[in-house]
């Protein structure tokens, strides 16, 4: 394979996995998720907002509005999307 003029480039999949599961990456992702959660909480004060940190094939986190009105707030106001954008993240549909 040739990439950017470099021939025989090999990806170190095991090394990439170690980095993506590292404490440093998990801490960074968790911090961003906490900031998103704080922003959402400020906008939906009457609802519980939960940040879950977990690991799959990489460090990950989710932000959930634990209220039946959460879907409406997201659909109408984009509370989760705007909070993520404020942190420099881009939210797209799958």
C-alpha positions as CSV (number, residue, x, y, z in Angstrom):
1,X,0.0,0.0,0.0
2,X,1.2,3.5,-0.7
3,X,-0.1,6.4,1.4
4,X,1.2,9.9,1.0
5,X,4.3,8.7,-0.8
6,X,5.1,6.1,1.8
7,X,5.2,2.5,0.6
8,X,4.5,-0.6,2.8
9,X,2.7,1.3,5.5
10,X,1.5,-1.1,8.2
11,X,-1.0,-0.2,10.8
12,X,-0.3,-1.5,14.3
13,X,-3.8,-2.6,15.2
14,X,-2.8,-3.8,18.6
15,X,-1.0,-0.5,19.4
16,X,-4.0,1.5,18.2
17,X,-6.2,-0.6,20.5
18,X,-4.0,0.1,23.4
19,X,-4.1,3.8,22.8
20,X,-7.9,3.9,22.3
21,X,-8.4,2.0,25.5
22,X,-5.7,3.9,27.5
23,X,-6.5,5.8,30.7
24,X,-5.4,9.0,29.1
25,X,-7.9,8.7,26.2
26,X,-10.6,7.5,28.6
27,X,-10.0,10.5,30.9
28,X,-10.2,12.9,27.9
29,X,-13.4,11.3,26.5
30,X,-15.0,11.2,30.0
31,X,-14.2,14.9,30.6
32,X,-15.8,15.9,27.3
33,X,-18.9,13.8,28.2
34,X,-19.1,15.4,31.6
35,X,-18.9,18.9,30.0
36,X,-21.7,17.9,27.6
37,X,-23.7,16.5,30.6
38,X,-23.2,19.8,32.5
39,X,-24.4,21.8,29.6
40,X,-27.5,19.7,29.0
41,X,-28.3,19.8,32.8
42,X,-28.1,23.6,32.6
43,X,-30.7,23.6,29.8
44,X,-33.1,20.9,31.3
45,X,-32.9,21.6,35.0
46,X,-36.0,19.6,35.8
47,X,-34.6,16.3,34.4
48,X,-31.8,14.0,35.5
49,X,-28.9,13.8,33.0
50,X,-26.6,10.8,33.3
51,X,-23.1,10.4,31.9
52,X,-22.0,6.8,31.5
53,X,-18.3,6.0,30.8
54,X,-17.5,2.5,29.4
55,X,-15.1,0.6,27.2
56,X,-15.9,-1.4,24.1
57,X,-13.1,-1.7,21.5
58,X,-12.2,1.8,22.7
59,X,-12.9,4.2,25.6
60,X,-16.4,5.7,25.2
61,X,-19.1,7.7,27.0
62,X,-22.7,8.5,26.6
63,X,-25.0,11.3,27.8
64,X,-28.6,10.5,28.5
65,X,-31.6,12.6,29.5
66,X,-33.4,10.3,31.9
67,X,-36.8,11.8,31.3
68,X,-39.6,11.0,28.8
69,X,-39.4,14.6,27.6
70,X,-35.8,14.2,26.6
71,X,-36.7,13.1,23.0
72,X,-38.9,16.2,22.6
73,X,-36.2,18.5,24.0
74,X,-33.7,17.0,21.6
75,X,-36.1,17.2,18.6
76,X,-37.3,20.7,19.3
77,X,-34.1,22.4,20.8
78,X,-31.3,20.0,20.0
79,X,-30.0,20.2,23.6
80,X,-27.7,17.2,23.2
81,X,-26.5,18.2,19.7
82,X,-25.8,21.8,20.7
83,X,-23.9,20.7,23.8
84,X,-21.8,18.3,21.8
85,X,-21.1,21.0,19.2
86,X,-20.0,23.4,21.9
87,X,-17.3,20.8,22.8
88,X,-16.2,20.7,19.1
89,X,-17.9,17.4,18.3
90,X,-19.9,16.9,15.1
91,X,-23.2,14.9,15.4
92,X,-24.4,13.2,12.3
93,X,-27.0,10.5,11.5
94,X,-25.9,7.0,11.0
